[in-house]
Structures are given as C-alpha cells and as structure tokens.
Amino acid sequence: MFHQTHQNRRTLIVVFITFLVIFETLAYVATTPRQQEQFYQLYVLGANHLAADYYPNGDPNIRLGEVVCWYLGVTNNMGSVQLVEVLVRLGNQTIQPPRRPSGCAVPRPAGHHVPPIPAR
C-alpha cells in the first residue's frame, strides 16, 4: 500500500513538471517577439497616387516645362527610426558602376537633393 502511494506521488510530480514545462514553453513562445526581416521600401506613384499614369498622355518623352506629378514614398521596416536620404535624378543618363576592386564611388550626375528626413 505504501509503495503504491509513493508511486502515485512520483507519477503526479512527473505529470506536474511535464505540464509546467509545456506551459512555460507556450508562455515564452507567445510573449517573445519574433525576428522580422528589416528593410526599406522605396516607391514611386503616378498621378492620383496610383502605380500607373506616370507620364502625361502616356508619352514617356517629357518636354521642357511640362508638368509631371509623381509621388515618392519611403516606408521604414527597420524596427526603429532611421535617417533616409533620397537623390532624385531625371534625364536620359546612365551611371557608372563602382570601381572594382576598391568599390570606390564614381562621380554621380547632378540631381535634385532631398534633405535627410527621419523615416518612421
């Protein structure tokens, strides 16, 4: 009789510890934030804030003095406030790639400089 009571007590302790570990694991998984991919999203929208109608009358040849309405956006998914600098360059130009093997930058063509703003 004593042996059976002692064995029941052991079984109860093992079951209790097992449930305790399971619930602690579930609590940890539920409360620990998951690591997310960190990135910036840069996008350009045309007229009416749509991903269409980038050029007046659908003609990509913009004439001097012609008004074009584009919306430039930056979305921050880095997890904290970041400083973002955007250089907007218009024209039919190409940019040289960085110099190899040093990776030094090459002179860039003139463009419109947007001052750095904090992205939230």
C-alpha distances in whole Angstrom, upper triangle without the diagonal:
4,5,5,6,9,10,11,13,14,15,17,19,20,21,23,25,26,27,29,31,32,33,35,36,38,39,41,42,43,45,46,50,51,54,57,60,63,66,70,71,75,77,80,81,84,86,84,81,80,80,83,87,87,91,94,95,92,95,93,97,97,100,101,101,99,96,92,89,86,82,81,77,74,71,68,65,64,62,64,68,70,74,76,79,81,84,86,89,91,94,94,93,91,89,89,85,84,86,84,83,83,81,84,85,88,91,90,92,93,91,90,87,85,84,80,78,74,72,69
4,5,5,6,9,10,11,12,14,15,17,18,20,21,23,24,26,27,29,30,32,33,35,36,37,39,41,42,43,45,48,49,52,55,59,61,65,68,70,73,75,79,80,83,85,83,80,79,79,82,86,86,90,93,94,92,94,92,96,96,99,100,99,97,94,91,88,85,81,79,76,73,69,67,63,63,60,62,66,68,72,74,77,79,83,85,87,90,92,93,91,89,87,87,83,82,84,82,81,81,79,82,83,86,89,88,90,91,89,88,86,83,82,78,76,72,70,67
4,6,5,6,9,10,11,12,14,15,17,18,20,21,22,24,26,27,29,30,31,33,35,36,37,39,41,42,43,47,48,50,53,57,59,63,66,68,72,74,77,78,82,83,82,78,78,77,81,84,84,88,91,92,90,92,90,94,94,97,98,98,96,93,89,86,83,80,78,74,71,68,65,62,61,58,61,65,67,70,72,76,78,81,83,85,88,90,91,89,87,85,85,81,80,81,80,78,78,77,80,81,84,87,86,88,89,87,86,84,81,80,77,75,71,69,66
4,5,5,6,9,10,10,12,14,15,16,18,20,21,22,24,26,27,28,30,32,33,34,36,38,39,40,42,45,46,49,52,55,58,61,65,66,70,72,75,76,79,81,79,76,76,75,78,82,82,86,89,90,87,90,88,92,92,95,96,96,94,91,87,84,81,78,76,72,70,66,64,60,60,57,60,63,66,69,71,75,76,80,81,84,86,89,89,88,86,84,84,80,79,81,79,77,78,76,79,80,83,86,85,87,88,86,85,83,80,79,75,73,70,67,65
4,5,5,6,9,10,10,12,14,15,16,18,20,21,22,24,26,27,28,30,31,33,34,36,37,39,40,44,45,48,51,54,57,60,63,65,69,71,74,75,78,80,78,75,74,74,77,81,81,85,88,89,87,89,87,91,91,94,95,95,93,90,86,83,80,76,75,71,68,64,62,59,58,56,58,62,64,68,69,73,75,78,80,83,85,88,88,87,85,83,83,79,78,80,79,77,77,76,78,79,83,85,84,86,87,85,84,81,79,77,74,71,68,66,63
4,5,5,6,9,10,11,12,14,15,17,18,20,21,23,24,26,27,29,30,31,33,35,36,37,39,42,43,46,49,52,55,59,62,64,67,69,73,74,77,79,77,74,74,73,77,80,80,84,87,88,86,88,86,90,90,93,94,94,91,89,85,82,79,75,73,70,67,63,61,57,57,54,56,60,62,66,68,71,73,77,78,81,84,86,87,85,83,81,81,77,76,78,76,75,75,73,76,77,80,83,82,84,85,83,82,80,77,76,72,70,66,64,61
4,5,5,6,9,10,11,12,14,15,16,18,20,21,23,24,26,27,29,30,32,33,35,36,37,41,42,44,47,50,53,57,60,62,66,67,71,72,75,77,75,72,72,71,74,78,78,82,85,86,83,86,84,87,88,91,92,92,90,87,83,80,77,74,72,68,65,62,59,56,55,53,55,59,61,65,66,70,72,75,77,79,82,84,85,83,81,79,79,75,74,76,74,73,73,71,74,75,79,81,80,83,83,81,80,78,76,74,71,69,65,63,60
4,5,5,6,9,10,10,12,14,15,16,18,20,21,22,24,26,27,28,30,32,33,34,36,39,40,43,46,49,52,56,59,60,64,66,69,70,74,75,73,70,70,69,73,76,76,80,83,84,82,84,83,86,86,89,90,90,88,85,81,78,75,72,70,66,64,60,58,54,54,51,54,57,60,63,65,69,70,74,75,78,80,83,83,82,80,78,78,75,74,76,74,73,73,71,74,75,78,80,79,82,82,80,79,77,74,73,69,67,64,61,59
4,5,5,6,9,10,10,12,14,15,16,18,20,21,22,24,26,27,28,30,31,33,34,38,39,42,45,48,51,54,58,59,63,65,68,69,73,75,73,69,69,69,72,76,76,80,82,83,81,84,82,85,85,89,89,89,87,84,80,77,74,71,69,65,62,59,56,53,52,49,52,55,58,62,63,67,69,72,74,77,79,82,82,81,79,77,77,74,72,74,73,71,71,70,72,73,77,79,78,80,81,79,78,75,73,71,68,65,62,60,57
4,5,5,6,9,10,11,12,14,15,17,18,20,21,23,24,26,27,29,30,31,33,36,37,40,43,46,49,52,56,57,61,63,67,68,71,73,71,68,68,67,71,74,74,78,81,82,80,82,80,83,83,87,88,87,85,82,79,76,73,69,67,64,61,57,55,51,50,48,50,54,56,60,62,65,67,70,72,75,77,80,80,79,77,75,75,71,70,72,70,68,68,67,70,71,74,76,76,78,79,77,76,73,71,70,66,64,60,58,55
4,5,5,6,8,10,10,12,14,15,17,18,20,21,23,24,26,27,29,30,32,35,36,39,42,45,47,51,54,56,60,61,65,66,69,71,69,66,66,65,68,72,72,76,79,80,77,80,78,81,81,85,86,86,83,81,77,74,71,67,65,62,59,56,53,50,49,47,49,53,55,59,61,64,66,69,71,73,76,78,79,77,75,73,73,70,69,71,69,68,68,66,69,70,73,75,74,77,78,75,75,72,70,69,65,63,59,57,54
4,6,5,6,9,10,11,12,14,15,16,18,20,21,22,24,26,27,28,30,34,35,38,41,44,46,50,53,55,58,60,64,65,68,70,68,65,64,64,67,71,71,75,77,79,76,79,77,80,80,84,85,84,82,79,76,73,69,66,64,60,58,54,52,48,48,45,48,51,54,58,59,63,65,68,70,72,75,77,78,77,75,73,73,70,69,71,69,68,68,66,69,69,73,75,74,76,77,74,73,71,68,67,64,61,58,55,53
4,5,5,6,8,10,10,12,14,15,16,18,20,21,22,24,26,27,28,32,33,36,39,42,45,48,51,53,57,59,63,64,67,69,67,64,63,63,66,70,70,74,77,78,76,78,76,79,79,83,83,83,81,78,75,71,68,65,63,59,56,53,50,47,46,43,46,49,52,55,57,61,63,66,68,71,73,76,76,75,73,71,71,68,66,68,67,65,65,64,66,67,70,73,72,74,75,73,72,69,66,65,61,59,56,54,51
4,5,5,6,9,10,11,12,14,15,17,18,20,21,23,24,26,27,30,31,34,37,40,43,46,50,51,55,57,61,62,65,67,65,62,62,61,64,68,68,72,75,76,74,76,74,77,77,81,82,81,79,76,73,70,67,63,61,58,55,51,49,45,44,42,45,48,50,54,56,59,61,64,66,69,71,74,74,73,71,69,69,65,64,66,64,63,63,61,64,65,68,71,70,72,73,71,70,67,65,64,60,58,55,52,50
4,6,5,6,8,10,11,12,14,15,17,18,20,21,22,24,26,29,30,33,36,39,42,45,48,50,54,56,59,60,63,65,63,60,60,59,62,66,66,70,73,74,72,74,72,76,76,79,80,80,77,75,71,68,65,61,60,56,53,50,47,44,43,41,44,47,50,53,55,58,60,63,65,68,70,73,73,72,70,68,68,65,64,66,64,63,63,61,64,65,68,70,69,71,72,70,69,66,64,63,59,57,53,51,48
4,5,5,6,9,10,11,12,14,15,16,18,20,21,22,24,28,29,32,35,38,41,44,47,49,53,55,58,59,62,64,62,59,59,58,62,65,65,69,72,73,71,73,72,75,75,78,79,79,76,73,70,67,64,60,58,55,52,48,46,42,42,39,42,45,48,52,53,57,59,62,64,67,69,72,72,71,69,67,67,64,63,65,64,63,63,61,63,64,67,69,68,70,71,69,67,65,62,61,58,55,52,50,47
4,5,5,6,9,10,10,12,14,15,16,18,20,21,22,26,27,30,33,36,39,42,45,47,51,53,57,58,61,63,61,58,58,57,61,64,64,68,71,72,70,72,70,73,73,77,77,77,75,72,69,66,62,59,57,53,50,47,44,41,40,37,40,43,46,49,51,55,57,60,62,65,67,70,70,69,67,65,65,62,60,62,61,60,59,58,60,61,64,67,65,68,69,66,65,63,60,59,56,53,50,48,45
4,5,5,6,9,10,11,12,14,15,17,18,20,21,25,25,28,31,34,37,40,44,45,49,51,55,56,59,61,59,56,56,55,58,62,62,66,69,70,68,70,68,71,71,75,76,75,73,70,67,64,60,57,55,52,49,45,43,39,39,36,39,43,45,49,50,54,55,59,60,63,65,68,68,67,65,63,63,60,59,61,59,58,58,56,59,60,63,65,64,66,67,65,64,62,59,58,55,53,49,47,44
4,5,5,6,8,10,10,12,14,15,16,18,20,23,24,27,30,33,36,40,43,44,48,50,53,54,57,59,57,54,54,53,57,60,60,64,67,68,66,68,67,70,70,73,74,74,72,69,65,62,59,55,54,50,47,44,41,38,38,35,38,41,44,47,49,53,54,58,59,62,64,67,68,67,65,63,63,60,59,61,60,59,59,57,59,60,63,65,64,66,66,64,63,61,58,57,53,51,47,45,42
4,5,5,6,9,10,10,12,14,15,16,18,22,23,26,29,32,35,38,42,43,47,49,52,53,57,59,57,54,53,53,57,60,60,64,67,68,66,68,66,70,69,73,73,73,71,68,64,61,58,55,53,49,46,42,40,37,36,33,36,39,42,45,47,51,53,56,58,61,63,66,67,66,64,62,62,59,58,60,59,57,57,55,57,58,61,63,62,64,65,63,61,59,56,55,51,49,46,44,41
4,6,5,6,9,10,10,12,14,15,16,20,21,23,27,30,32,36,39,41,45,47,51,52,55,57,56,52,52,51,55,58,58,62,65,66,64,66,64,67,67,71,71,71,69,66,63,60,56,53,51,47,44,41,38,35,34,31,34,38,40,44,45,49,51,54,56,59,61,64,64,63,61,59,59,56,55,57,55,54,54,52,54,55,58,61,59,62,63,60,59,57,54,53,50,48,44,42,39
4,6,5,6,9,10,11,12,14,15,19,19,22,25,29,31,35,38,39,43,45,49,50,53,55,53,50,49,49,52,56,56,60,62,64,61,64,62,65,65,69,70,69,67,64,61,58,54,51,49,45,43,39,37,33,33,31,33,37,39,43,44,48,49,53,54,57,59,62,63,62,60,58,58,55,54,56,55,54,54,52,54,55,58,60,59,61,62,59,58,56,53,52,49,47,43,41,38
4,5,5,6,9,10,10,12,14,17,19,22,25,28,31,34,37,39,42,44,48,48,52,54,52,49,48,48,52,55,55,59,62,63,61,63,61,65,64,68,69,68,66,63,60,56,53,50,48,44,41,38,36,32,32,29,32,35,38,42,43,47,49,52,54,57,59,62,62,61,59,58,58,55,54,57,56,55,54,52,54,55,58,60,58,60,61,58,57,55,52,51,48,45,42,39,36
4,5,5,6,9,10,11,12,16,17,20,23,27,29,33,36,37,41,43,47,48,51,53,52,48,48,48,51,55,54,58,61,63,60,63,61,64,64,67,67,67,65,62,59,56,52,49,47,43,40,36,34,31,30,27,30,33,36,39,41,45,47,50,52,55,57,60,61,60,58,56,56,53,52,54,53,52,52,50,52,52,56,58,56,59,59,57,55,53,50,49,45,43,40,37,35
4,5,5,6,9,10,11,14,15,18,21,24,27,30,33,35,39,41,44,46,49,51,50,46,46,45,49,52,52,56,59,60,58,60,58,61,61,64,65,65,63,60,57,54,50,47,45,41,38,35,32,29,28,26,28,32,34,38,39,43,45,48,50,53,55,58,58,57,55,53,53,50,49,52,50,49,49,47,49,50,53,55,54,56,57,54,54,51,49,48,44,42,38,36,33
4,5,5,6,9,10,13,14,17,20,23,26,29,32,34,38,39,43,44,47,49,47,44,44,43,47,50,50,54,57,58,56,58,56,60,60,63,64,63,61,58,55,52,48,45,43,39,37,33,31,27,27,25,28,31,34,37,39,42,44,47,49,52,54,57,57,56,55,53,53,50,50,52,51,50,50,48,50,50,53,55,54,56,56,54,53,50,48,47,43,41,37,35,32
4,6,5,6,8,12,14,17,20,23,25,29,32,33,37,39,42,43,47,49,47,43,43,43,47,50,50,54,57,58,56,58,57,60,59,63,63,63,61,57,54,51,48,44,42,39,36,32,30,27,26,23,26,29,32,36,37,41,43,46,48,51,53,56,57,56,55,53,53,50,49,52,51,50,50,48,50,50,53,55,53,55,55,53,52,49,46,45,42,39,36,33,30
4,5,5,6,10,11,14,17,21,23,27,30,31,35,37,41,42,46,48,46,43,43,42,46,49,49,53,55,57,55,57,55,58,58,61,61,61,59,56,53,50,46,43,41,37,34,31,28,25,24,21,24,27,30,33,35,39,41,44,46,49,51,54,55,54,52,50,50,47,46,49,48,47,46,44,46,47,50,52,50,53,53,51,49,47,44,43,39,37,34,31,29
4,6,6,8,9,12,15,18,21,24,27,29,33,35,38,39,43,45,43,40,40,39,43,46,46,50,53,54,52,54,52,55,55,58,59,59,57,54,50,47,44,41,39,35,32,28,26,23,22,20,23,27,29,32,34,37,39,42,44,47,49,52,53,52,50,48,48,45,44,47,46,45,45,43,45,45,48,50,48,51,51,49,48,45,43,42,38,36,33,30,27
4,6,8,10,13,15,19,21,25,27,29,32,34,37,38,42,44,42,38,38,38,42,45,45,49,51,53,51,53,52,55,54,58,58,58,56,53,49,46,43,39,37,34,31,27,25,22,22,20,22,26,28,32,33,37,39,42,44,46,49,52,53,52,50,48,49,46,46,48,48,47,47,44,46,46,49,51,49,51,51,48,47,45,42,41,38,35,32,29,26
4,6,9,13,15,19,20,24,26,28,32,34,37,38,42,43,42,38,38,38,42,45,45,49,51,53,51,53,52,55,54,57,58,57,55,52,49,45,42,39,37,33,30,26,24,21,21,18,20,23,26,30,32,35,37,41,42,45,48,51,52,51,50,48,48,46,45,47,47,46,46,43,45,45,48,49,48,50,50,47,46,43,40,39,36,33,29,27,24
4,6,9,12,16,18,21,24,26,30,32,36,37,41,43,41,38,38,37,41,44,44,47,50,52,50,52,50,53,52,55,56,55,54,51,47,44,41,37,35,31,28,25,22,19,18,15,18,22,24,28,29,33,35,38,40,43,46,49,50,49,47,45,45,42,41,44,44,43,42,40,41,41,45,46,45,47,47,45,44,41,38,37,34,31,28,26,23
4,7,9,13,14,17,20,22,26,28,32,33,37,39,37,34,34,34,37,41,40,44,46,48,46,48,46,49,48,52,52,52,50,47,44,40,37,34,31,28,25,21,18,15,15,12,15,18,21,24,26,29,31,35,37,40,42,45,46,45,43,41,42,39,38,41,41,40,39,37,39,38,41,43,41,43,44,41,40,37,35,34,30,28,24,22,19
4,6,10,12,15,19,20,24,26,30,32,35,38,36,33,33,32,36,39,38,42,45,47,44,46,44,47,47,50,51,50,49,46,42,39,36,33,30,27,24,20,18,14,14,12,15,19,20,24,25,29,30,33,35,38,40,43,44,43,41,39,40,37,36,39,38,38,37,35,37,36,40,41,40,42,42,40,39,37,34,33,30,28,25,22,20
4,7,9,13,16,18,22,24,28,30,34,36,36,32,32,31,34,37,36,40,43,45,43,44,42,45,45,48,48,48,47,44,41,38,34,31,28,25,22,18,16,12,11,10,13,17,18,22,23,26,27,31,32,35,38,40,41,40,38,36,36,33,32,35,35,34,34,31,33,33,36,38,36,39,39,37,36,34,32,31,27,26,23,20,18
4,6,9,13,15,18,21,25,26,30,33,32,28,28,27,30,34,33,36,40,41,39,41,38,41,41,44,45,45,43,40,37,34,31,28,25,21,18,15,13,9,9,9,12,16,16,20,20,23,25,28,29,32,34,37,38,37,35,33,34,31,30,33,33,33,32,30,31,31,34,35,34,36,36,34,33,31,29,29,25,24,21,18,16
4,7,10,12,16,18,22,24,28,31,30,27,26,25,28,31,30,34,37,39,36,38,35,38,38,41,42,42,40,38,35,32,28,25,23,19,16,14,11,8,8,9,13,15,15,18,18,21,22,25,26,29,31,34,34,33,31,29,30,27,27,30,30,30,29,26,28,28,30,32,30,33,33,31,31,29,27,27,23,22,20,17,16
4,7,10,13,17,20,23,27,29,29,25,25,24,27,30,29,32,36,38,35,37,34,37,36,39,40,40,38,36,32,30,26,23,20,17,14,11,8,5,4,7,10,12,12,15,14,18,19,22,24,26,29,32,32,31,29,27,28,26,25,28,28,28,27,24,26,25,28,29,28,30,30,28,27,25,23,23,20,19,16,13,13
4,7,10,13,17,19,23,26,26,22,22,21,24,27,25,29,32,34,32,33,30,33,32,36,36,36,35,32,29,27,23,20,17,14,11,9,7,5,5,9,11,12,11,13,12,15,15,18,20,23,25,28,29,27,26,24,25,23,23,26,26,27,26,23,24,23,25,27,25,26,27,25,24,22,20,20,17,17,15,12,12
4,6,10,13,16,20,23,23,19,20,18,22,24,22,26,29,31,29,30,27,30,29,32,32,32,31,29,25,23,19,16,13,10,7,6,5,6,7,10,11,11,10,11,9,12,12,15,17,19,22,25,26,25,24,22,24,22,22,25,26,27,26,23,23,22,24,25,22,24,24,21,21,19,17,17,15,14,12,9,11
4,6,10,13,17,20,20,16,16,14,18,21,19,22,26,28,26,27,24,27,26,30,30,30,28,26,23,20,16,14,11,8,5,5,7,8,10,13,14,14,13,14,11,13,12,15,16,18,20,23,24,24,23,22,24,22,23,27,28,29,28,24,25,23,25,25,23,24,24,21,20,19,17,18,16,15,14,11,12
4,7,10,14,17,18,14,14,13,16,18,16,19,22,25,23,24,21,24,23,26,27,26,25,22,19,17,13,11,7,6,5,6,9,11,13,16,17,16,14,14,11,11,10,12,12,15,16,19,21,20,20,19,22,21,22,25,27,28,28,24,24,22,23,23,20,20,20,17,17,16,14,16,14,14,14,11,13
4,7,10,13,14,11,11,9,12,14,12,16,19,21,19,21,18,21,20,24,25,24,22,20,16,14,10,8,6,5,6,8,12,14,16,19,20,19,17,17,14,14,12,13,12,15,16,18,20,20,20,20,23,22,24,28,29,31,30,27,27,24,25,25,21,21,21,18,17,17,15,17,17,16,17,14,16
4,7,10,12,9,9,7,10,11,9,12,15,18,16,17,15,18,17,20,21,21,19,16,13,10,7,6,5,6,9,12,15,17,20,22,23,21,20,19,16,15,12,13,11,13,13,16,18,19,19,20,23,23,25,29,31,33,32,28,28,25,25,25,21,20,20,17,15,16,15,18,18,17,18,16,18
4,7,8,5,5,5,7,8,7,11,13,16,14,16,15,18,17,20,21,21,18,15,11,9,6,5,6,8,11,13,17,19,22,24,25,23,22,22,19,18,15,16,14,16,15,18,20,21,22,23,26,27,29,32,34,36,36,32,32,29,29,28,24,23,23,19,18,19,17,20,20,19,21,18,20
4,6,6,5,6,5,5,4,8,10,12,11,13,12,15,14,17,19,18,15,12,9,6,5,6,9,11,15,17,21,23,26,28,29,27,26,25,22,21,18,18,15,16,15,17,19,21,23,24,27,28,30,34,36,38,38,34,34,31,30,29,26,24,23,20,18,20,19,22,23,22,24,21,23
4,5,6,8,7,6,6,8,9,11,11,14,14,16,15,17,19,17,14,11,8,6,6,8,11,14,17,19,23,25,28,30,31,29,28,27,24,23,20,21,18,19,17,19,21,24,26,27,31,32,34,37,40,42,41,38,37,34,33,32,28,27,25,22,20,22,20,24,25,24,25,23,25
4,5,9,9,8,10,12,12,14,14,17,17,20,18,21,22,21,17,14,12,9,9,9,13,14,18,19,23,25,28,30,30,28,28,27,25,25,22,23,20,22,21,23,25,27,29,30,34,34,36,40,42,44,44,40,40,36,36,35,31,30,28,25,23,24,22,25,26,24,25,23,24
4,7,8,9,10,13,14,16,16,18,18,21,19,22,23,22,19,16,13,9,8,7,10,10,14,15,19,21,24,26,26,25,24,24,21,22,19,20,18,20,20,22,24,26,27,28,32,32,34,37,39,41,41,37,37,34,34,33,29,28,27,23,21,22,20,22,23,21,22,20,20
4,5,7,9,12,14,15,14,17,17,20,19,22,24,23,20,17,14,11,9,9,11,12,15,16,20,22,25,27,28,27,26,26,23,23,21,22,19,21,20,22,24,25,27,28,31,31,33,37,39,41,40,37,37,34,34,33,30,28,28,24,23,24,22,25,25,24,24,22,22
4,7,8,11,14,15,13,16,15,18,18,22,24,23,20,18,14,12,10,10,11,12,15,16,19,21,24,26,27,27,26,26,22,22,20,20,18,19,18,20,21,23,24,25,28,28,31,34,36,38,38,34,34,31,32,31,28,27,26,23,22,23,22,25,25,24,24,22,23
4,6,9,11,11,9,12,12,16,16,19,22,22,18,16,13,11,10,11,13,15,18,19,23,25,28,30,31,30,29,29,25,25,22,22,19,20,18,20,20,23,24,26,29,29,32,36,37,39,40,36,36,33,33,32,28,27,27,24,23,25,23,27,27,26,27,25,26
4,6,7,8,7,10,10,13,13,16,19,18,15,13,10,9,9,12,14,16,20,22,25,27,30,33,33,32,31,30,27,26,22,22,19,19,17,18,19,22,24,26,29,30,33,36,39,41,41,37,37,34,33,32,28,27,26,23,22,24,23,27,28,27,29,26,28
4,7,9,7,9,8,11,11,14,16,16,13,11,8,8,7,10,12,15,18,20,24,26,29,31,32,30,28,27,24,23,19,19,15,15,13,15,16,18,20,22,26,27,30,33,35,38,37,34,34,30,29,28,25,23,22,19,19,21,20,24,25,25,27,25,26
4,6,5,6,6,8,8,11,13,14,10,10,7,8,9,12,15,18,21,24,27,30,32,35,35,33,31,30,27,25,21,20,17,16,13,14,15,18,20,23,26,28,31,34,36,39,39,35,35,31,30,29,25,23,22,19,19,22,22,26,27,27,29,28,30
4,5,6,8,9,8,10,13,12,9,8,7,9,11,14,17,20,24,26,30,32,35,38,38,36,34,33,29,28,24,23,19,19,16,16,17,21,23,26,30,31,34,37,40,42,42,39,38,35,33,32,28,25,24,22,21,24,24,27,29,29,32,30,32
4,6,9,10,10,12,15,15,12,12,11,12,14,17,20,23,27,29,33,35,38,40,41,39,37,36,32,31,27,26,23,22,19,19,19,23,25,28,32,33,37,40,42,45,45,41,41,37,36,34,31,28,27,25,25,28,27,31,33,33,35,33,35
4,6,9,10,13,16,17,13,13,11,13,14,17,19,22,25,27,31,33,36,38,39,37,36,35,31,30,26,25,21,20,17,17,17,21,23,26,29,31,34,37,39,42,42,38,38,35,34,32,29,27,26,24,24,27,27,30,32,32,34,32,34
4,5,7,10,13,15,12,13,11,14,15,18,20,23,26,29,32,34,37,40,40,38,36,35,31,29,26,24,20,19,15,15,15,18,21,24,27,29,32,35,38,40,41,37,37,34,32,30,27,24,24,22,23,26,26,30,32,32,35,33,35
4,6,9,13,14,12,13,11,13,13,17,18,21,24,27,30,32,34,37,38,36,34,32,28,26,23,21,17,15,12,11,11,15,17,20,23,25,29,31,34,37,37,33,33,30,28,27,23,21,21,19,20,23,24,27,29,30,32,30,33
4,6,10,12,10,12,11,14,15,19,20,23,26,29,32,35,37,40,40,38,35,34,30,27,24,21,18,15,12,10,10,14,17,20,23,26,29,32,34,37,37,34,33,30,28,26,23,20,20,18,19,23,24,28,30,31,34,32,35
4,7,9,6,9,8,12,13,17,18,22,25,28,31,34,36,39,38,36,34,32,28,26,22,20,16,14,10,9,11,14,18,20,24,26,29,32,35,38,37,34,33,30,28,26,22,19,18,17,17,21,22,25,28,29,32,31,33
4,6,5,9,10,14,16,19,21,25,28,31,34,37,39,42,41,39,36,34,30,28,24,22,18,16,12,11,12,16,19,22,26,29,31,34,37,40,39,36,35,31,29,27,23,20,19,18,18,22,23,27,29,31,34,33,36
4,6,9,11,14,16,20,21,25,28,31,34,37,39,41,41,38,36,33,30,27,23,21,17,15,12,11,13,16,20,22,26,29,31,34,37,40,39,36,34,30,28,25,22,19,17,16,16,20,22,25,28,29,33,32,35
4,6,9,13,15,19,20,24,27,30,33,37,38,41,40,37,35,32,29,26,23,21,18,16,13,14,16,19,23,25,28,31,33,36,39,42,41,38,36,32,30,27,24,21,18,17,16,20,21,24,27,28,32,31,34
4,6,10,13,16,19,22,26,29,32,35,37,40,39,36,34,32,29,26,23,21,17,16,13,14,16,19,22,25,28,31,33,36,39,42,41,38,37,33,31,28,25,22,20,18,17,20,21,25,27,28,31,31,33
4,7,10,13,16,19,23,26,29,32,34,37,36,33,32,30,26,24,21,20,16,16,13,15,17,20,23,25,29,31,33,36,39,42,41,38,36,33,31,29,25,22,20,17,16,19,19,22,25,25,28,28,30
4,6,10,13,16,20,23,26,29,31,34,33,31,29,27,24,22,19,18,14,14,12,13,16,19,21,23,27,29,31,34,37,40,39,35,34,31,29,27,24,21,19,16,15,18,18,21,23,23,26,25,27
4,7,10,13,17,20,23,26,29,31,30,28,27,25,22,21,17,17,14,15,13,16,18,20,23,24,28,29,31,35,38,40,39,35,34,31,30,28,25,22,21,17,15,17,16,20,22,21,23,22,24
4,6,10,13,16,20,23,25,27,27,25,24,22,19,18,14,14,11,13,12,15,17,19,21,22,26,27,29,32,35,37,36,32,32,28,28,26,22,21,19,16,14,16,14,18,19,19,21,19,21
4,6,10,13,16,19,22,24,24,22,20,19,16,16,13,14,12,14,14,17,20,21,22,23,26,27,29,32,35,37,35,32,31,28,28,27,23,22,20,17,15,15,13,16,17,16,18,16,18
4,7,10,14,17,19,21,21,19,17,16,13,12,10,11,9,12,13,17,19,20,21,21,24,24,25,29,31,33,32,28,28,25,25,24,20,20,19,15,13,13,11,14,14,13,15,13,15
4,7,10,13,15,18,17,16,14,14,11,12,10,13,12,15,17,20,22,22,23,22,25,25,26,30,32,33,32,28,28,25,26,25,22,22,21,17,15,15,12,14,13,12,13,10,12
4,6,10,12,14,14,12,11,11,8,10,9,12,13,16,18,22,24,23,23,22,25,24,24,28,30,31,30,26,26,24,25,25,22,22,22,18,16,15,12,13,12,10,10,7,9
4,6,9,11,12,11,10,12,10,13,12,16,17,20,22,25,27,27,26,25,27,26,26,30,31,32,31,28,28,26,28,28,25,26,25,22,20,19,16,16,14,12,11,7,8
4,6,8,8,8,8,10,9,12,13,17,18,22,24,27,29,28,28,26,28,26,26,30,31,31,30,27,27,25,27,28,25,27,26,23,22,20,17,17,14,12,9,6,6
4,6,8,9,10,12,12,16,17,20,22,25,27,30,32,31,29,28,29,27,27,30,31,32,30,27,28,27,29,30,28,29,29,26,25,23,20,20,17,15,13,9,8
4,6,8,8,11,12,15,17,20,22,25,28,31,33,31,30,28,29,27,26,29,30,30,28,25,26,25,28,29,27,29,29,27,26,23,21,20,16,15,12,10,9
4,7,9,13,14,18,20,23,25,29,31,35,36,35,34,32,33,30,29,33,33,33,32,29,29,29,31,32,31,32,32,30,28,26,23,22,18,16,13,11,9
4,6,10,12,16,18,22,24,28,31,34,36,35,34,31,33,30,29,32,33,33,31,29,29,28,31,31,30,32,31,29,27,24,21,19,16,14,10,9,7
4,7,10,13,16,20,22,26,28,32,34,33,32,30,31,30,29,32,33,33,31,28,28,27,29,29,28,29,28,26,24,21,18,16,12,10,6,6,5
4,6,10,13,16,19,22,26,29,31,29,29,26,28,26,25,28,29,30,27,24,24,23,25,26,24,26,25,23,21,18,15,14,10,8,6,5,7
4,7,10,14,17,20,23,27,29,27,27,24,26,24,23,26,28,29,26,23,22,21,23,23,21,23,22,20,18,14,12,10,6,6,5,6,9
4,7,10,13,16,20,23,25,24,23,21,23,22,21,24,26,27,25,22,21,19,21,21,18,20,19,16,15,12,10,9,5,6,6,6,10
4,7,10,13,17,20,22,21,20,18,20,20,19,22,25,26,24,20,19,16,18,17,15,16,15,13,11,8,7,6,4,7,9,10,13
4,6,10,13,16,19,18,18,16,18,18,19,22,25,26,24,21,20,16,17,16,13,14,13,10,9,7,6,7,7,9,11,11,15
4,6,10,13,16,14,15,13,16,16,17,20,23,25,23,20,18,15,15,14,10,10,9,6,6,5,6,9,10,12,15,15,19
4,7,10,13,12,13,13,16,17,19,22,25,27,26,22,21,17,17,15,11,10,9,6,5,6,7,11,13,14,17,17,20
4,7,9,9,10,11,14,16,18,21,24,26,25,22,20,17,15,13,10,8,7,4,6,9,11,14,16,18,21,21,24
4,7,8,11,12,16,18,20,23,26,29,28,25,23,20,18,16,12,10,9,7,8,12,13,17,19,21,24,23,27
4,6,9,11,15,18,20,23,26,29,28,25,24,20,18,16,13,10,10,9,12,15,17,21,23,25,27,27,30
4,7,10,14,16,20,22,25,28,28,25,24,20,18,17,14,11,12,12,15,18,20,24,25,27,30,29,33
4,7,10,13,16,18,21,24,24,21,20,17,14,13,10,8,10,11,14,17,19,22,24,26,29,28,32
4,7,9,13,15,18,21,21,18,17,14,12,12,10,9,12,13,16,18,20,23,24,27,29,28,31
4,6,9,12,15,17,17,14,14,11,8,9,7,7,11,12,15,16,19,21,22,25,27,26,30
4,7,8,11,14,14,12,11,9,7,8,8,10,14,15,19,19,22,24,24,27,29,28,32
4,6,9,11,12,9,9,8,7,10,10,13,16,17,20,20,22,24,24,26,28,27,30
4,6,9,8,5,6,5,6,10,10,14,17,18,21,20,22,24,23,26,27,27,30
4,6,6,5,5,7,7,11,13,16,19,21,24,23,26,27,26,29,30,30,33
3,5,5,8,10,11,14,16,19,23,24,27,27,29,29,29,31,32,32,35
4,6,8,11,13,17,19,22,25,27,29,28,30,31,30,32,33,33,35
4,5,9,11,15,17,21,23,25,27,26,28,28,27,30,31,31,34
4,6,9,13,14,18,21,22,24,23,25,25,24,27,27,27,30
4,7,10,12,16,18,20,22,21,23,23,22,26,27,27,30
4,7,8,12,15,16,19,17,20,20,20,23,25,25,28
4,6,10,13,15,18,17,20,21,21,25,27,27,31
4,7,9,12,15,15,18,19,20,24,26,27,30
4,7,9,12,12,15,17,18,21,24,24,28
4,6,10,12,15,17,19,22,25,25,29
4,7,9,13,15,17,20,24,24,28
4,6,9,12,15,18,21,21,25
4,6,10,12,15,18,19,23
4,6,9,12,15,16,20
4,6,8,12,13,17
4,6,10,12,16
4,7,9,13
4,6,9
4,6
4
